[in-house]
Amino acid sequence: MTTPLNDLLARVPSLDGPDAAYRHTVVGETIVVSDPADPEYSLTAELDGAAHTFRLTEVKPAQPTGPRRFDAGGIYNAAKRNALRGHMPQRRTVKENLLAFLERAGWKRAR
């Protein structure tokens, strides 16, 4: 059984935990996931209430252009390791959690 659009949107705040780095917000018939620490990143689920489908759009920060710079120590450099810790895997987890939330509610991903 598919959860109606209004009920689904009412459940969105339950995706935010007390210590969650990402925020889930309802804007019209869309769910927007944002990272307050990185305003360039967002994940949007556009919902079609009639068809009970959704379309995901992910906006990532621009990658730096130009020649690549290699620092001594590469990934083994402690400063780099600390900067990378948990950021990208967190985004993947947030996306997987949103997908699971929508699929448990009976919604299908539009391709």
TANORGI-V832450 format. One record per pair of residues at least 6 apart in sequence whose ideal C-beta (glycine too) atoms are under 8 Angstrom apart, sorted by the first residue. I is the first residue (numbers start at 0). J is the second residue. Records with the same first field share a line. If there is no record, write none. Layout:
# TANORGI-V832450
I=J / J
This chain:
# TANORGI-V832450
0=105
1=51 / 104 / 105 / 106
2=10 / 104 / 105 / 106
3=48
4=28 / 46 / 48
7=46 / 101 / 104 / 106
8=25 / 28 / 30 / 46
10=100 / 104
11=23 / 24 / 25 / 30
12=23
14=23 / 96 / 97 / 100
15=21 / 22 / 23
20=34 / 35 / 36 / 89
21=32 / 33 / 34 / 89 / 93
22=32 / 33 / 34 / 35
23=30 / 31 / 32 / 97
24=30 / 31 / 32 / 33
25=31
28=45 / 46 / 47 / 48
29=43 / 44 / 45 / 46
30=43 / 44 / 46 / 97
31=41 / 42 / 43
32=41 / 42 / 43 / 44 / 93 / 94 / 97
33=40 / 41 / 42
34=40 / 41 / 90
37=60
39=58 / 59 / 60 / 61
40=58 / 59 / 60 / 90
41=57 / 58
42=55 / 56 / 57 / 58 / 90 / 93 / 94 / 97
43=55 / 56 / 57 / 58
44=53 / 54 / 55 / 97 / 101
45=53 / 54 / 55 / 56
46=52 / 53 / 106
47=53 / 54 / 109
50=109
51=105 / 106 / 107
52=106 / 107 / 108 / 109
53=101 / 106 / 107 / 108 / 109
54=108 / 109
55=94 / 97 / 98 / 108
57=94
70=76 / 79
72=79
73=79
74=80 / 83
98=108
101=108
102=108
